Amino acid sequence: MVASAFQKLEKIGEGTYGIVYKAREKNTGKLVALKKIRPESENEGIPATTIREILLLKNLKHSTIIGLKEVIHSDDKMYLVFEYVETDLKKLIDDFSKQHMRFHYEIIRKMSHQLCTAVNFCHSKNIFHRDLKPQNILVDHDFNIKLADFGLGRAASIPLRQYTAEIVTLWYRPPELLLGCKYYDSSVDVWSLACILVEIYTMMPLFMGDSEIDQLMKIYRILGIPTEKDWKGVETLPKYNKDNLKHKKMGFAGIIKDPKLEALVKKMFIYDPLGRITAKEALEEAFFDGIEPIYE
């Protein structure tokens, strides 16, 4: 198939590595999202993030993860053809907030469960996303979610390699990255996921820092400052600062009024990455009682 088989309808997104269009397949009339890849330079060709995204999505076939339908490569141009989903979680939250509306409790549980399922599926394939945020979570008109944008995703290696810390959008970035930890694993996604579950419930990001230091301060205000007792080795991390010890722990009082959700996110917001529950364990929590598991 070639790019001319699709009719571009409108531009729906643009990033460093490409432009995304809402498009229609001429033969079938089906809507798709068409991502036109922008070369890194005249000589370098396809960006590494695009190659990574293609390889990861070939491995990730699940109802909660965006489907890559086709890769078109012709005339030095590359297009990725994805299934089309109406909006993303950030836009949806913004739209509801403008109308002073919140999500119904069962919708909160449904989207949260699907998100945990998507992250658990990635982790079961030894893949961590590394950039979980509402903009990367697509939502259809029935509030079904699809996890998208795997450009920063990584296949886990044994032993764990040192990865770049400049990943995960600041508001969703876990403390081990903010404090300069060089090694990390799939638990970075669990912290980001907890931030998003709270945001779905409150309609507001939980930790809105404007710098790495400010981000840590926002986290400390709610969770307190970590010590060696909470997290062995934390005080030796490059960006740990004892001067911040004056911050008292506020907790989630006044933020989360649902005890089952609060119990869940507290287990995800554990400072020590080794103590954080997994996405799989999160699905077993009481907050999701009565929701059928999603296997495919």
Backbone bond lengths (Angstrom), bond angles and torsions (degrees), N, CA, C in turn:
res aa  C-N    CA-C-N  psi(-1)  N-CA   C-N-CA  omega(-1)  CA-C   N-CA-C  phi
1 M - - - 1.469 - - 1.526 109.66 -
2 V 1.323 116.19 148.01 1.465 121.18 179.70 1.519 109.85 -118.14
3 A 1.332 115.66 164.77 1.462 120.46 -176.74 1.526 111.96 -60.63
4 S 1.330 116.83 -29.18 1.474 120.18 -178.91 1.530 112.36 -68.08
5 A 1.342 116.64 -8.75 1.471 120.44 176.81 1.530 111.38 -75.59
6 F 1.360 116.03 -6.83 1.461 120.52 -178.42 1.529 110.46 -118.75
7 Q 1.319 115.32 143.01 1.466 121.20 174.80 1.526 107.98 -103.26
8 K 1.333 115.86 118.03 1.468 119.62 178.41 1.525 108.94 -72.56
9 L 1.334 116.02 131.24 1.462 120.92 -178.23 1.530 112.05 -103.07
10 E 1.337 116.13 -44.19 1.478 119.83 178.04 1.521 109.67 -165.07
11 K 1.338 114.95 154.93 1.461 120.14 176.26 1.524 107.96 -81.40
12 I 1.340 116.97 128.40 1.465 119.45 -177.84 1.530 113.11 -116.54
13 G 1.333 116.45 -4.33 1.461 118.46 178.21 1.512 111.44 -174.23
14 E 1.337 114.77 154.82 1.464 119.48 178.12 1.514 109.13 -148.36
15 G 1.322 116.20 136.25 1.462 120.94 179.10 1.514 110.50 -139.09
16 T 1.326 115.50 -171.37 1.460 121.38 -178.16 1.516 111.58 -57.42
17 Y 1.336 115.57 -39.24 1.462 119.36 -169.94 1.523 114.69 -106.36
18 G 1.312 117.37 7.63 1.456 116.08 177.60 1.510 115.03 167.89
19 I 1.322 114.15 176.50 1.461 123.20 179.14 1.522 107.34 -118.41
20 V 1.327 116.47 138.01 1.465 120.89 178.59 1.531 109.10 -110.26
21 Y 1.328 114.90 129.50 1.461 121.29 179.15 1.523 110.35 -115.59
22 K 1.323 115.27 145.08 1.461 119.84 162.99 1.525 105.14 -79.12
23 A 1.327 116.73 128.33 1.466 119.83 -175.29 1.523 109.86 -140.40
24 R 1.331 114.50 163.55 1.462 120.30 178.11 1.517 109.29 -120.77
25 E 1.325 115.86 132.27 1.456 120.05 174.41 1.530 107.95 -73.21
26 K 1.326 116.42 120.67 1.469 120.73 -171.94 1.526 112.98 -61.95
27 N 1.322 117.09 -37.84 1.468 120.35 -177.24 1.521 113.52 -69.64
28 T 1.345 115.72 -41.77 1.468 120.01 -172.54 1.527 113.67 -105.10
29 G 1.342 116.99 -19.30 1.463 120.04 -176.47 1.523 113.18 80.74
30 K 1.340 116.95 1.91 1.474 120.53 -178.07 1.521 111.02 -75.26
31 L 1.340 114.98 142.86 1.462 120.57 176.73 1.524 109.74 -81.20
32 V 1.330 115.48 142.38 1.464 121.90 175.38 1.522 108.91 -139.13
33 A 1.318 115.93 165.64 1.466 121.18 169.06 1.524 106.15 -104.15
34 L 1.311 116.07 122.03 1.462 122.13 -175.19 1.533 108.07 -108.49
35 K 1.321 116.32 113.91 1.465 120.66 -178.39 1.524 108.91 -102.01
36 K 1.316 115.73 111.81 1.465 120.90 178.01 1.526 108.00 -88.40
37 I 1.321 115.80 120.52 1.469 120.42 -175.35 1.519 110.57 -83.35
38 R 1.322 113.84 130.82 1.461 120.37 177.81 1.526 108.34 -93.59
39 P 1.343 119.16 123.04 1.479 120.65 178.80 1.521 110.44 -60.90
40 E 1.341 116.19 148.64 1.469 120.58 179.06 1.520 110.87 -65.04
41 S 1.325 116.42 -36.25 1.466 121.89 174.83 1.518 106.59 -161.03
42 E 1.307 115.76 174.53 1.468 119.73 -179.26 1.530 111.60 -58.35
43 N 1.341 116.50 -33.73 1.463 119.85 -174.09 1.530 114.27 -95.34
44 E 1.349 116.09 -26.79 1.461 118.37 -168.68 1.520 114.61 -84.53
45 G 1.305 118.21 -24.02 1.461 119.67 176.97 1.519 114.00 77.55
46 I 1.332 116.00 -139.25 1.465 122.10 -170.55 1.535 111.10 -69.04
47 P 1.345 117.29 129.88 1.475 119.62 178.62 1.528 112.08 -63.42
48 A 1.327 114.92 147.97 1.478 120.67 179.94 1.522 111.28 -60.01
49 T 1.351 116.64 -35.34 1.466 119.48 -179.24 1.530 110.90 -63.10
50 T 1.327 116.80 -34.62 1.463 120.44 179.74 1.522 110.75 -69.16
51 I 1.325 116.45 -45.30 1.465 120.51 178.57 1.528 109.41 -59.56
52 R 1.344 115.77 -42.80 1.463 121.06 179.70 1.523 110.81 -62.14
53 E 1.338 115.66 -44.70 1.467 120.21 -178.86 1.528 111.10 -61.83
54 I 1.329 116.59 -43.44 1.474 120.92 179.49 1.527 110.42 -61.65
55 L 1.326 116.44 -47.46 1.472 120.70 -177.46 1.526 111.62 -63.97
56 L 1.330 116.48 -41.18 1.464 119.51 -179.35 1.526 111.35 -68.15
57 L 1.344 116.23 -44.34 1.463 118.97 -176.87 1.528 112.62 -68.37
58 K 1.314 117.38 -24.86 1.472 120.23 175.04 1.533 109.90 -63.25
59 N 1.341 115.64 -27.15 1.467 122.27 -178.20 1.516 113.45 -92.02
60 L 1.331 116.72 -11.19 1.467 120.73 -170.28 1.527 111.39 -115.84
61 K 1.302 116.71 80.40 1.459 121.41 178.65 1.522 108.71 -102.66
62 H 1.316 116.47 104.49 1.463 121.00 -177.67 1.530 108.84 -157.76
63 S 1.322 116.48 150.98 1.473 120.49 -176.68 1.524 113.15 -65.27
64 T 1.337 117.68 -19.17 1.473 120.47 -179.10 1.533 112.40 -97.64
65 I 1.323 116.56 7.12 1.472 120.93 -178.78 1.524 108.96 -125.68
66 I 1.322 116.00 136.58 1.464 120.70 -176.44 1.529 111.01 -55.21
67 G 1.314 115.64 137.26 1.452 120.62 -178.47 1.520 112.00 -90.91
68 L 1.331 116.16 124.44 1.466 121.04 172.77 1.527 106.65 -89.10
69 K 1.336 115.88 110.78 1.468 120.38 -173.82 1.523 112.62 -82.56
70 E 1.338 115.23 -37.17 1.456 117.86 -173.82 1.528 110.95 -163.54
71 V 1.312 115.55 153.34 1.463 122.27 172.84 1.525 106.98 -118.13
72 I 1.327 116.45 122.87 1.467 121.19 -179.79 1.520 108.45 -111.34
73 H 1.322 116.23 124.62 1.462 121.20 -178.66 1.522 107.57 -131.25
74 S 1.327 116.54 105.87 1.471 119.85 179.50 1.527 110.20 -154.17
75 D 1.329 115.24 148.57 1.474 121.35 179.12 1.529 112.04 51.23
76 D 1.336 116.72 44.43 1.471 122.60 179.36 1.529 113.15 60.28
77 K 1.328 117.10 16.94 1.467 120.15 176.74 1.519 108.03 -117.90
78 M 1.341 115.37 148.85 1.453 119.74 177.87 1.515 110.00 -128.85
79 Y 1.325 115.05 134.67 1.459 122.00 176.22 1.524 108.89 -126.10
80 L 1.329 115.92 138.21 1.464 120.90 170.35 1.526 106.91 -106.38
81 V 1.324 116.02 130.29 1.464 120.94 -179.30 1.523 108.47 -105.07
82 F 1.342 115.95 114.09 1.459 122.10 -179.52 1.521 110.22 -109.57
83 E 1.335 115.55 159.37 1.466 118.00 169.71 1.534 107.47 -63.80
84 Y 1.323 116.04 149.28 1.462 120.47 -177.63 1.524 110.27 -93.43
85 V 1.335 115.92 130.71 1.465 121.70 175.59 1.529 107.30 -126.47
86 E 1.342 116.55 139.22 1.465 122.05 -166.40 1.528 116.08 -58.43
87 T 1.334 117.61 -45.04 1.464 118.68 -172.67 1.523 109.51 -148.89
88 D 1.329 116.18 -177.78 1.467 119.72 173.60 1.522 109.05 -120.64
89 L 1.321 115.68 166.80 1.464 120.86 -172.83 1.525 111.95 -63.42
90 K 1.317 118.14 -36.06 1.469 119.81 179.42 1.523 110.63 -63.71
91 K 1.341 116.13 -48.29 1.469 119.42 179.27 1.523 111.13 -62.25
92 L 1.335 116.22 -39.43 1.462 120.65 -179.44 1.524 110.85 -63.89
93 I 1.332 116.92 -45.26 1.471 120.65 177.81 1.530 109.94 -62.51
94 D 1.347 117.03 -43.12 1.470 120.87 178.62 1.529 111.26 -60.32
95 D 1.340 116.01 -44.15 1.475 120.28 -179.17 1.522 111.44 -63.52
96 F 1.337 116.54 -43.89 1.473 120.55 178.68 1.529 110.27 -65.09
97 S 1.338 116.54 -41.87 1.468 120.76 -177.12 1.527 111.70 -64.17
98 K 1.341 116.44 -38.63 1.473 120.46 178.41 1.521 111.27 -60.57
99 Q 1.331 115.72 -30.71 1.472 120.19 179.73 1.530 111.81 -96.03
100 H 1.353 115.27 11.66 1.479 122.16 -179.75 1.518 110.93 55.70
101 M 1.327 115.64 39.05 1.463 121.90 179.54 1.528 110.18 -112.52
102 R 1.325 114.85 156.03 1.461 121.05 174.96 1.516 108.04 -126.53
103 F 1.317 116.40 165.03 1.461 120.32 177.45 1.530 110.08 -74.98
104 H 1.327 115.56 142.73 1.456 121.17 173.17 1.535 108.60 -61.60
105 Y 1.322 116.06 147.91 1.469 121.08 -175.57 1.525 112.28 -55.06
106 E 1.332 117.54 -41.55 1.468 119.86 -179.43 1.531 111.88 -69.67
107 I 1.325 116.90 -29.21 1.480 120.72 175.04 1.532 109.57 -68.97
108 I 1.337 116.11 -39.84 1.474 121.02 176.73 1.525 109.21 -58.97
109 R 1.331 116.21 -46.97 1.474 120.52 -179.48 1.530 110.95 -64.73
110 K 1.325 116.21 -41.88 1.471 120.81 -178.81 1.526 111.48 -61.81
111 M 1.345 116.60 -51.79 1.469 120.08 -178.05 1.532 110.62 -65.49
112 S 1.328 116.38 -40.18 1.468 120.64 -179.81 1.528 110.56 -63.34
113 H 1.329 115.85 -41.94 1.464 120.70 -179.89 1.529 110.48 -65.09
114 Q 1.334 116.62 -43.67 1.462 119.69 179.16 1.524 111.49 -64.35
115 L 1.325 116.21 -37.50 1.469 120.55 178.52 1.526 111.17 -64.89
116 C 1.329 116.56 -46.86 1.466 119.85 177.76 1.523 110.60 -61.79
117 T 1.338 116.08 -36.92 1.467 120.62 178.24 1.528 110.83 -64.05
118 A 1.344 116.21 -44.20 1.471 120.94 -179.81 1.526 110.76 -61.80
119 V 1.333 116.16 -46.18 1.468 120.27 -178.55 1.531 110.21 -66.99
120 N 1.326 116.54 -40.84 1.466 119.83 177.24 1.528 110.82 -61.31
121 F 1.331 117.43 -40.34 1.463 120.45 179.90 1.535 110.39 -63.42
122 C 1.338 116.37 -44.47 1.480 120.14 176.98 1.523 110.37 -57.88
123 H 1.333 115.99 -47.79 1.461 120.34 -177.03 1.529 111.32 -66.30
124 S 1.338 117.09 -31.82 1.473 119.97 178.14 1.524 111.01 -67.13
125 K 1.339 116.36 -20.75 1.465 121.73 176.78 1.534 111.36 -98.44
126 N 1.358 115.88 12.57 1.472 122.09 -178.76 1.528 112.92 62.25
127 I 1.322 115.54 33.39 1.471 120.74 178.25 1.518 108.50 -118.67
128 F 1.331 117.22 129.85 1.454 117.99 170.44 1.522 110.33 -116.08
129 H 1.326 113.86 142.24 1.464 121.70 -168.17 1.530 111.50 -74.66
130 R 1.329 116.84 -47.57 1.474 125.58 176.24 1.521 115.32 73.01
131 D 1.310 118.70 0.09 1.472 118.42 176.99 1.529 110.08 -145.59
132 L 1.331 115.71 47.73 1.460 119.38 179.25 1.524 109.61 -72.40
133 K 1.320 115.83 125.30 1.463 122.78 177.05 1.529 106.98 -162.90
134 P 1.332 118.25 159.85 1.472 120.42 -176.38 1.534 114.10 -56.50
135 Q 1.332 117.82 -30.96 1.473 120.58 179.52 1.523 112.25 -65.28
136 N 1.320 117.18 -23.46 1.468 121.74 -177.55 1.535 112.80 -98.77
137 I 1.333 115.31 10.90 1.470 120.54 179.00 1.527 107.72 -116.98
138 L 1.313 116.54 111.45 1.462 121.40 -178.32 1.526 109.55 -87.41
139 V 1.344 115.87 146.44 1.470 120.88 -176.13 1.520 109.38 -134.86
140 D 1.350 116.30 132.00 1.469 118.83 178.16 1.529 110.41 -93.66
141 H 1.337 117.05 -176.84 1.475 121.20 -173.67 1.528 112.96 -69.74
142 D 1.346 116.66 -13.48 1.466 120.33 176.61 1.530 112.11 -101.48
143 F 1.330 116.33 14.03 1.471 122.72 179.44 1.533 112.44 64.47
144 N 1.322 116.14 30.43 1.457 120.46 169.72 1.521 107.75 -88.36
145 I 1.325 116.86 138.23 1.469 119.18 -176.68 1.526 111.30 -105.82
146 K 1.325 113.54 154.16 1.468 122.15 173.64 1.523 107.16 -134.55
147 L 1.309 116.12 121.41 1.466 120.68 176.80 1.524 108.88 -75.48
148 A 1.335 116.62 132.18 1.469 121.00 -173.95 1.520 110.92 -135.05
149 D 1.319 115.15 -179.70 1.459 125.06 175.54 1.527 112.70 58.76
150 F 1.319 115.17 77.89 1.460 121.75 -179.73 1.533 112.11 -98.15
151 G 1.329 116.92 23.37 1.461 120.73 -178.34 1.517 113.72 -61.84
152 L 1.356 116.73 -26.57 1.469 120.55 178.08 1.523 111.74 -104.16
153 G 1.325 116.40 4.88 1.462 120.58 -179.28 1.520 111.29 -64.09
154 R 1.322 114.83 157.61 1.457 120.16 -179.94 1.527 109.69 -140.80
155 A 1.298 115.83 141.30 1.454 120.14 167.81 1.521 107.08 -83.42
156 A 1.321 116.47 127.94 1.463 120.65 -177.87 1.522 110.35 -66.31
157 S 1.315 115.14 143.69 1.464 119.74 178.50 1.522 109.28 -116.71
158 I 1.291 115.83 154.14 1.473 122.04 175.87 1.528 107.28 -119.35
159 P 1.331 122.52 120.39 1.462 123.28 -3.18 1.525 111.22 -72.19
160 L 1.329 115.69 164.02 1.467 120.18 -178.01 1.528 110.42 -62.19
161 R 1.313 114.98 128.27 1.460 119.49 178.20 1.524 110.14 -82.46
162 Q 1.309 114.99 165.67 1.468 119.99 172.37 1.520 107.01 -83.13
163 Y 1.331 116.41 117.61 1.466 121.23 -179.55 1.525 109.17 -102.72
164 T 1.308 115.95 164.46 1.460 119.04 175.73 1.522 109.71 -68.20
165 A 1.331 116.18 140.63 1.472 120.56 179.83 1.525 111.52 -85.50
166 E 1.318 117.33 -10.45 1.466 120.01 -176.80 1.533 110.97 -82.26
167 I 1.311 114.31 56.78 1.457 120.62 177.37 1.519 107.42 -134.02
168 V 1.280 116.82 168.37 1.459 124.96 -177.13 1.537 110.03 68.14
169 T 1.318 115.54 115.04 1.461 121.55 178.62 1.527 109.62 -52.37
170 L 1.315 116.41 140.22 1.469 123.66 -168.36 1.534 114.09 -46.19
171 W 1.317 119.09 -48.48 1.466 121.28 -174.29 1.523 112.52 -64.06
172 Y 1.329 116.61 -21.06 1.472 121.11 -175.75 1.536 111.19 -112.26
173 R 1.341 115.44 10.53 1.462 120.50 -174.36 1.528 110.50 -82.77
174 P 1.334 117.78 131.35 1.465 120.20 -177.66 1.526 112.63 -75.43
175 P 1.345 117.14 159.41 1.475 121.02 -174.59 1.521 113.61 -61.89
176 E 1.347 118.48 -31.38 1.467 118.42 -178.96 1.525 111.60 -62.51
177 L 1.334 117.34 -32.51 1.467 119.98 177.41 1.527 110.68 -78.30
178 L 1.328 116.94 -39.82 1.466 120.97 179.66 1.530 111.26 -64.43
179 L 1.333 116.61 -30.20 1.471 120.92 -178.06 1.524 112.99 -91.24
180 G 1.338 116.24 0.67 1.462 119.27 173.21 1.508 115.71 91.59
181 C 1.326 117.54 19.74 1.470 120.31 177.37 1.529 109.27 -65.93
182 K 1.319 117.57 133.79 1.470 121.01 -175.12 1.525 113.00 -86.77
183 Y 1.311 116.48 -23.91 1.468 119.69 -176.99 1.523 109.28 -118.65
184 Y 1.295 116.79 138.47 1.460 120.35 178.40 1.517 109.19 -153.95
185 D 1.338 114.56 170.08 1.464 118.69 -177.58 1.532 109.65 -138.27
186 S 1.335 115.51 -156.54 1.466 119.96 -174.71 1.531 112.91 -64.92
187 S 1.334 117.93 -14.12 1.471 119.82 179.64 1.534 112.25 -64.68
188 V 1.356 117.84 -17.39 1.476 119.16 174.95 1.527 109.62 -61.75
189 D 1.343 116.58 -36.35 1.469 120.62 179.48 1.529 111.26 -67.75
190 V 1.344 116.61 -33.61 1.469 120.26 -177.65 1.526 110.33 -66.54
191 W 1.337 117.23 -40.02 1.474 120.53 176.59 1.533 109.83 -62.47
192 S 1.324 116.80 -48.67 1.467 120.62 -179.77 1.525 110.37 -60.46
193 L 1.316 116.12 -40.49 1.459 122.27 179.51 1.523 110.58 -61.39
194 A 1.332 117.58 -42.88 1.470 121.25 178.27 1.531 110.69 -60.68
195 C 1.343 116.31 -42.35 1.474 120.26 177.47 1.535 110.60 -57.44
196 I 1.330 116.11 -41.26 1.467 121.29 -177.03 1.531 110.57 -71.92
197 L 1.328 118.00 -39.32 1.474 120.27 178.67 1.532 110.42 -60.73
198 V 1.333 116.50 -41.13 1.471 119.76 177.57 1.530 110.11 -65.51
199 E 1.321 116.50 -39.84 1.473 120.73 -179.27 1.528 111.97 -65.10
200 I 1.334 116.79 -37.80 1.473 120.42 176.65 1.531 109.79 -62.14
201 Y 1.330 115.90 -35.02 1.467 121.71 -177.66 1.536 111.87 -77.82
202 T 1.348 116.95 -43.51 1.477 120.64 -173.94 1.526 113.54 -95.28
203 M 1.344 116.58 -17.62 1.471 123.93 -175.14 1.527 112.40 70.87
204 M 1.334 116.78 17.69 1.466 122.00 178.65 1.526 109.21 -140.58
205 P 1.355 117.84 140.59 1.471 118.60 173.26 1.535 109.59 -59.21
206 L 1.317 116.88 144.08 1.463 121.33 -175.04 1.518 111.99 -79.61
207 F 1.331 117.52 -46.12 1.469 122.30 -176.88 1.529 108.55 -118.53
208 M 1.327 118.01 99.48 1.464 120.90 -175.74 1.527 110.80 -106.00
209 G 1.317 116.93 70.43 1.458 120.76 179.23 1.514 111.93 -79.74
210 D 1.340 117.10 152.97 1.470 120.21 178.29 1.534 111.48 -107.96
211 S 1.331 116.32 4.42 1.469 122.07 173.47 1.528 105.90 -159.34
212 E 1.329 117.13 170.64 1.465 118.86 -179.95 1.525 111.68 -61.97
213 I 1.338 116.63 -41.69 1.472 120.34 179.29 1.520 110.02 -64.15
214 D 1.326 116.72 -46.07 1.466 120.50 -179.95 1.532 110.79 -63.58
215 Q 1.321 115.69 -36.36 1.467 119.79 178.18 1.535 110.51 -61.66
216 L 1.325 116.13 -44.16 1.467 120.25 176.63 1.529 111.23 -61.13
217 M 1.337 116.37 -41.68 1.473 120.46 179.98 1.529 110.77 -61.46
218 K 1.341 116.34 -40.76 1.477 120.64 179.48 1.533 110.22 -63.60
219 I 1.330 116.25 -39.73 1.471 120.95 178.60 1.530 109.96 -67.77
220 Y 1.352 116.82 -44.37 1.462 121.00 -177.77 1.535 111.34 -62.09
221 R 1.340 116.96 -36.02 1.471 119.96 -178.16 1.522 111.83 -60.18
222 I 1.318 116.53 -34.52 1.465 119.79 -178.88 1.528 111.88 -92.10
223 L 1.326 116.77 -42.44 1.468 120.60 -172.22 1.524 113.91 -102.05
224 G 1.350 117.77 -6.42 1.463 120.35 -174.69 1.522 109.81 81.20
225 I 1.326 116.35 169.23 1.466 119.57 -179.30 1.527 108.94 -91.69
226 P 1.326 117.97 135.41 1.469 119.47 -177.63 1.528 111.49 -74.21
227 T 1.324 115.28 145.04 1.468 121.49 174.76 1.530 108.54 -123.52
228 E 1.331 115.81 177.44 1.467 120.67 178.41 1.527 111.78 -57.61
229 K 1.334 116.40 -28.98 1.465 121.13 179.73 1.540 110.43 -65.50
230 D 1.334 115.68 -37.80 1.473 120.30 -179.67 1.530 111.77 -80.50
231 W 1.326 114.64 -34.06 1.472 118.42 -167.83 1.523 108.54 -153.29
232 K 1.298 116.25 100.80 1.479 121.44 -175.68 1.534 110.04 -60.36
233 G 1.325 115.84 125.56 1.460 121.25 178.47 1.514 114.76 94.68
234 V 1.336 117.48 -5.07 1.473 119.55 -175.38 1.526 111.85 -62.48
235 E 1.340 117.02 -36.87 1.466 119.77 -174.86 1.532 112.51 -73.43
236 T 1.322 116.37 -8.71 1.470 119.76 177.15 1.540 111.68 -98.23
237 L 1.328 117.31 -3.40 1.467 119.54 -179.90 1.528 110.18 -68.09
238 P 1.357 117.96 146.74 1.473 122.41 -170.59 1.531 114.87 -54.48
239 K 1.327 117.94 -35.54 1.471 119.30 -173.07 1.526 112.90 -106.78
240 Y 1.338 116.44 12.95 1.476 119.87 177.59 1.523 108.56 -74.19
241 N 1.335 116.41 134.94 1.467 121.08 -176.01 1.523 109.60 -134.36
242 K 1.324 116.17 116.15 1.469 120.87 -178.40 1.534 111.90 -66.07
243 D 1.334 117.42 -20.73 1.469 120.59 179.85 1.522 111.58 -62.83
244 N 1.327 117.20 -16.33 1.465 120.48 -178.42 1.531 112.62 -85.39
245 L 1.345 116.65 3.63 1.458 120.14 -174.07 1.521 114.18 -66.54
246 K 1.319 117.46 -11.18 1.472 120.11 -178.93 1.531 112.54 -70.49
247 H 1.325 117.42 -14.79 1.463 119.33 -177.31 1.518 111.79 -70.86
248 K 1.336 115.71 126.25 1.459 120.48 177.05 1.519 108.98 -93.85
249 K 1.303 115.10 150.77 1.463 121.54 -177.41 1.530 109.90 -79.67
250 M 1.345 116.51 121.45 1.463 121.48 178.95 1.532 111.53 -87.83
251 G 1.334 116.51 -32.62 1.459 119.98 -175.81 1.528 111.55 74.83
252 F 1.316 115.78 -167.86 1.471 121.21 -173.94 1.524 114.04 -100.33
253 A 1.344 116.71 8.43 1.469 119.88 178.85 1.529 109.08 -58.87
254 G 1.306 116.03 129.86 1.463 120.19 -179.64 1.511 113.63 84.80
255 I 1.336 117.61 -10.17 1.469 121.07 178.30 1.526 110.11 -103.32
256 I 1.330 116.06 -51.40 1.470 121.51 179.34 1.528 108.33 -116.74
257 K 1.324 115.72 119.35 1.466 119.84 -179.02 1.529 112.42 -99.57
258 D 1.317 116.81 -3.57 1.465 120.96 179.38 1.530 108.80 -97.39
259 P 1.334 118.44 113.90 1.479 120.27 -175.08 1.530 113.74 -62.37
260 K 1.329 118.04 -32.15 1.467 120.05 -178.81 1.526 111.26 -71.64
261 L 1.320 116.96 -39.41 1.462 119.73 176.44 1.525 110.14 -68.19
262 E 1.329 116.68 -41.79 1.468 120.05 178.76 1.530 110.95 -60.16
263 A 1.341 116.28 -42.26 1.468 120.47 179.24 1.528 110.87 -62.02
264 L 1.338 116.07 -38.58 1.462 120.51 179.76 1.522 111.42 -66.48
265 V 1.343 116.93 -53.26 1.475 118.33 -173.95 1.528 111.94 -68.28
266 K 1.321 117.64 -28.27 1.474 119.46 176.76 1.530 110.80 -61.17
267 K 1.323 116.63 -35.52 1.470 120.60 179.25 1.525 111.49 -75.66
268 M 1.327 116.55 -21.00 1.470 121.04 177.89 1.531 111.04 -88.73
269 F 1.336 116.19 -27.67 1.465 121.42 179.34 1.528 111.82 -91.73
270 I 1.310 117.57 40.11 1.471 121.10 174.44 1.527 107.25 -83.30
271 Y 1.343 115.96 131.36 1.465 119.24 -177.76 1.530 112.96 -60.22
272 D 1.325 116.27 -48.07 1.460 119.88 -179.16 1.531 109.07 -71.43
273 P 1.337 118.02 115.36 1.473 120.10 -177.69 1.530 113.11 -54.36
274 L 1.336 116.88 -31.05 1.468 120.36 -179.38 1.528 111.76 -72.49
275 G 1.329 116.66 -20.35 1.467 120.90 -179.45 1.516 113.56 -92.88
276 R 1.313 116.43 -11.80 1.472 122.08 -179.49 1.528 110.31 -68.10
277 I 1.319 117.93 138.60 1.468 117.76 176.18 1.532 109.22 -69.47
278 T 1.305 116.04 158.55 1.466 121.16 178.26 1.517 109.45 -86.58
279 A 1.331 116.71 166.50 1.470 120.80 175.84 1.526 109.85 -61.29
280 K 1.324 116.63 -35.68 1.469 120.53 178.64 1.532 110.74 -63.97
281 E 1.328 116.62 -44.01 1.468 120.74 178.23 1.527 111.24 -66.77
282 A 1.320 117.05 -34.56 1.471 120.95 178.42 1.531 111.18 -59.07
283 L 1.324 116.06 -37.07 1.470 120.77 -179.01 1.532 112.25 -65.83
284 E 1.335 117.19 -18.52 1.469 121.59 -179.99 1.525 112.30 -88.98
285 E 1.335 117.18 -3.96 1.464 120.73 -175.20 1.539 111.59 -73.32
286 A 1.346 114.95 156.92 1.475 121.76 -175.74 1.527 113.08 -60.12
287 F 1.341 117.14 -26.89 1.469 120.73 179.56 1.531 111.44 -56.44
288 F 1.336 116.46 -28.14 1.469 120.79 -177.25 1.529 113.28 -102.17
289 D 1.323 117.73 11.57 1.470 120.93 179.53 1.527 110.91 -52.91
290 G 1.327 115.65 132.07 1.471 120.00 175.66 1.505 115.13 89.76
291 I 1.330 117.84 -7.31 1.470 120.49 178.31 1.531 109.09 -92.26
292 E 1.308 115.47 128.41 1.464 120.20 -178.24 1.534 110.68 -68.05
293 P 1.329 117.65 136.81 1.466 120.19 175.93 1.528 111.27 -61.15
294 I 1.326 116.42 150.05 1.476 121.97 177.32 1.528 106.80 -108.78
295 Y 1.318 116.75 114.84 1.451 119.95 -173.52 1.527 113.42 -96.79
296 E 1.330 117.74 -19.68 1.470 117.50 -177.21 1.514 111.23 -148.93
